[in-house]
Each structure stands twice: as structure tokens, then as C-alpha cells.
Amino acid sequence: MNSMTPIPLTARPETTLSAPSGAGHTTPTDAAGTSRVLRNAYALLSMTLLFSAAIAAASVAFQLPAPGILLTLGGYFGLLFAVYRFKNSGWALPAVFALTGFMGYSLGPVLAKSLALPGGAQVVALALAATGATFLALSAWVLTTRRDFSFMGGFLFAGMVIALIAGLGAMFFQIPALSLALAAMVALLSAGLILFETSRIVTGGETNYVLATVGLYVSIFNLFTSLLSLFGFGSADE
């Protein structure tokens, strides 16, 4: 089974930027602003997913080595800090593409190992299809019902921190059962984070489309890698 240390840090209990005035009352201006953030976030998310997929495919094609746990975490948190640092400047977009490109590079070796398993191509395709279907279904639910899932923020953030610590333990001690349980846990937390992040955009809690994009991207990335580990577990045992 192939596993990858889950990337935490998409649940943000606090509001990053000031929320629209008039809590509980949506004005035409608020609705237009929310629609603009949602439209920009989804457009940027589509571009970053395509860019990340291209980098991952190149990593597989050229058989690039895995960056290692220290470089992976250092690169991720360093680039994430850059995104937050430049979120309101012209450097925000380059920082986002640097972050998602790096994550695509780190995904390449994981995909290569999965493809090398019996039925590996089917496993990757199934994980990709399940991730896309889950994202579309959860997003459509929030956009249709406009429910507020902000109450889940603290729980989801704590869960991802625990998952990160458990992931490091599973990696160092080579415990397959823990890795499998961790993949299932991260998949559920990632689904919750998609609800949380989409809800923040819809309700006006997130007014910066760059941060909204990064939150959704990381949730999708973690969901895909977790499903890849779960679906690949059976193939590894064949």
C-alpha cells in the first residue's frame, strides 16, 4: 500500500478577512461579492489542478525521486506561508502555482508506485473518479442548500493535526494497519473540509479567492491521496 503524509491546515476556525456587514442579512452587494469570490476560486482551482496534474505526470514520466518527508513538509509550509503573506498582492498567484506545482511534484512518485501495482492504472483512475464525484456532490449540496458548516472548523483542524502526527508515526514505524486507518480518517476529514471551505465562500466567511482556492485544492489533494492508498491496499496484497 502506498501512503502519503496528509497535509493539514485547511480548516480555519477564524475568519481570515473581515466578513460582510449585516450578519444574517444578505444584501445585493454581498451576494455579488460572494458570487465573484466563488467564480474566481473555481476558475483558479481548475487551473491549479490542471497545472498540478501536468507536473505530477512529468514527475512520473521522468521518474523523478521523491522529495522526502522533510523537504515535502518544509516546501509545503514554506510555500503556504508565502501564499498567506502575499494573499492581497500581485505575488499571490505565483505563490499559489508554486505551492500546487510543488504538491504535484511530490505526488508524482506516489503515482508511480501505484501504477506499478497489479491493476495500478485502474486504481489511479478509480481514485481520481471518486475524488471528482465526491467534490462535485459535496459542492453541489452546499451551493444548493447554502448551509453553514463553519461550526466544523475547529474539529476538522484538530483532526488533521492528529492525522499528521499519526501519519508520521505510521511512516517511521511501518504499521500497515495504522496507515490504512489513517487513510480512511483523512478521506473523511477531507470531505468535511470541502463542505467547510465551500460553506465559508457561500456564506461570505471567506472573501479572498486565493485563500479559498488553496483551501479547496489541499482538501481535494488529501482526498485523492487517501483514496489512492485505500484502493491500492487490495492491489498490493494480490
C-alpha positions in Angstrom: 0.0 0.0 0.0 1.2 3.5 -0.8 0.6 6.2 1.6 1.4 9.9 1.8 1.6 12.1 4.9 -1.6 14.1 5.0 -1.3 17.8 4.5 -3.2 19.6 7.3 -4.2 23.2 7.5 -7.3 24.0 5.6 -9.8 24.3 8.4 -9.5 27.9 9.7 -11.9 28.5 12.7 -11.2 32.2 12.5 -12.2 34.5 9.6 -9.2 35.5 7.6 -10.6 38.7 6.3 -13.5 40.7 7.7 -16.9 39.3 6.9 -19.6 41.3 5.1 -21.5 43.6 7.3 -25.1 42.8 8.4 -24.8 39.3 9.7 -27.8 37.3 8.9 -28.9 39.6 6.1 -27.7 39.3 2.6 -27.6 42.5 0.5 -27.3 42.5 -3.3 -23.7 43.8 -2.9 -22.9 40.9 -0.5 -24.4 38.4 -3.0 -22.5 39.8 -5.9 -19.2 39.7 -3.9 -19.8 36.1 -2.8 -20.6 35.1 -6.4 -17.4 36.8 -7.6 -15.3 35.0 -5.0 -16.9 31.7 -5.8 -16.4 32.2 -9.6 -12.8 33.3 -9.2 -12.0 30.5 -6.8 -13.4 27.8 -9.0 -11.6 29.2 -12.1 -8.3 29.3 -10.3 -8.9 25.9 -8.7 -9.4 24.4 -12.2 -6.1 25.9 -13.4 -4.1 24.8 -10.4 -5.5 21.3 -10.6 -4.5 21.1 -14.3 -1.1 22.5 -13.6 -0.5 20.2 -10.7 -1.6 17.2 -12.7 0.8 18.2 -15.5 3.7 18.4 -13.0 2.7 15.1 -11.5 2.6 13.4 -14.9 6.0 14.9 -15.8 7.4 13.6 -12.5 6.1 10.1 -13.3 7.4 10.2 -16.9 10.9 11.3 -15.9 10.9 9.1 -12.8 11.8 12.0 -10.5 12.8 10.9 -7.0 10.5 11.5 -4.0 11.4 14.8 -2.2 11.4 13.1 1.2 9.4 13.9 4.3 11.4 16.9 5.5 11.6 18.6 2.1 7.9 17.9 1.5 6.8 19.4 4.8 9.3 22.3 4.5 8.3 23.1 1.0 4.6 22.8 1.7 4.6 25.0 4.8 7.1 27.5 3.3 5.0 28.0 0.2 1.8 28.1 2.2 3.3 30.8 4.3 4.1 32.7 1.1 0.5 32.4 -0.1 -0.8 33.9 3.1 1.9 36.5 3.1 1.1 37.7 -0.4 -2.7 37.0 -0.4 -3.6 40.6 -1.2 -0.8 41.4 -3.7 0.2 40.5 -7.2 2.6 37.8 -5.9 -0.4 35.7 -4.7 -1.0 33.9 -7.9 2.7 32.9 -8.5 2.8 31.7 -4.9 -0.4 29.6 -5.4 1.0 28.0 -8.6 4.4 27.4 -6.9 2.6 25.6 -4.0 0.3 23.5 -6.2 3.2 22.7 -8.6 5.3 21.5 -5.7 2.5 19.4 -4.4 2.1 17.9 -7.9 5.8 17.1 -7.9 5.5 15.4 -4.5 2.5 13.4 -5.8 4.5 12.0 -8.8 6.5 9.3 -7.0 3.3 8.2 -5.2 1.5 7.8 -8.5 4.5 5.9 -10.0 4.3 3.4 -7.1 0.6 3.0 -7.5 0.9 2.4 -11.3 3.5 -0.3 -10.7 1.0 -2.3 -8.7 -1.2 -5.0 -10.3 -4.1 -3.1 -11.8 -2.4 0.2 -10.8 -3.9 2.2 -13.7 -7.4 1.1 -12.6 -6.6 2.1 -9.0 -5.5 5.6 -10.0 -8.5 6.1 -12.3 -10.9 4.9 -9.6 -9.3 7.2 -7.0 -9.5 10.1 -9.4 -13.1 9.4 -10.4 -14.2 9.0 -6.7 -12.4 12.3 -5.8 -14.1 14.2 -8.6 -17.5 12.7 -7.8 -17.2 13.5 -4.1 -16.1 17.0 -4.7 -18.9 17.8 -7.2 -21.5 16.2 -5.0 -20.5 18.0 -1.8 -20.0 21.3 -3.5 -23.4 21.0 -5.2 -25.0 20.2 -1.9 -23.6 23.3 -0.2 -24.4 25.5 -3.2 -27.9 24.3 -3.3 -28.8 24.3 0.4 -26.4 27.1 1.3 -25.9 25.5 4.7 -23.3 26.9 7.1 -20.7 24.4 8.1 -18.4 26.8 9.9 -19.1 25.0 13.2 -16.9 22.1 11.9 -13.7 24.2 11.6 -12.2 23.5 15.0 -12.9 19.8 14.9 -11.6 19.4 11.3 -8.4 21.3 12.1 -7.7 19.3 15.2 -8.4 16.1 13.2 -5.9 16.9 10.5 -3.2 17.8 13.1 -3.8 14.4 14.7 -3.7 12.7 11.3 -0.4 14.4 10.5 1.1 13.1 13.8 -0.3 9.7 13.2 1.0 9.7 9.6 4.5 10.4 10.8 4.2 7.6 13.3 2.9 5.1 10.6 5.8 6.2 8.3 8.6 5.7 10.8 7.2 2.5 12.5 5.9 0.9 9.2 2.5 -0.1 10.6 0.2 -1.0 7.6 -3.0 -1.2 9.7 -2.4 2.3 11.0 -1.7 3.6 7.5 -5.0 2.1 6.3 -7.0 3.6 9.2 -5.3 6.9 8.7 -6.1 7.0 5.0 -9.8 6.4 5.8 -9.7 9.1 8.5 -8.1 11.7 6.2 -10.6 10.9 3.4 -13.5 11.6 5.8 -11.8 14.8 7.1 -11.1 16.0 3.6 -14.7 15.5 2.7 -15.7 17.6 5.7 -13.1 20.2 4.7 -14.7 20.5 1.3 -18.0 21.2 3.0 -16.4 23.7 5.3 -14.4 25.6 2.7 -17.3 25.8 0.3 -19.6 26.9 3.0 -17.2 29.7 4.0 -17.3 31.1 0.5 -21.1 30.8 0.1 -21.8 32.5 3.5 -19.3 35.2 3.0 -16.9 34.0 5.6 -14.0 33.8 3.0 -13.7 36.9 0.9 -10.2 36.1 -0.6 -10.5 33.8 -3.6 -6.8 32.9 -3.4 -7.2 31.5 0.1 -10.4 29.8 -0.9 -8.7 28.2 -3.8 -5.8 26.9 -1.7 -8.2 25.5 0.9 -10.2 23.6 -1.7 -7.1 22.4 -3.5 -5.5 20.9 -0.4 -8.7 19.2 0.6 -9.0 17.6 -2.9 -5.3 16.7 -2.9 -5.7 14.9 0.5 -8.9 13.2 -0.5 -7.2 11.8 -3.7 -4.1 10.6 -2.0 -6.2 8.9 0.8 -8.4 7.2 -1.7 -5.4 6.1 -3.7 -4.0 4.5 -0.5 -7.3 2.8 0.3 -7.9 1.5 -3.2 -4.3 0.5 -3.6 -4.3 -1.6 -0.4 -6.1 -4.5 -2.1 -3.9 -4.4 -5.2 -0.7 -4.5 -3.0 -2.0 -7.7 -1.4 -2.7 -9.5 -4.6 
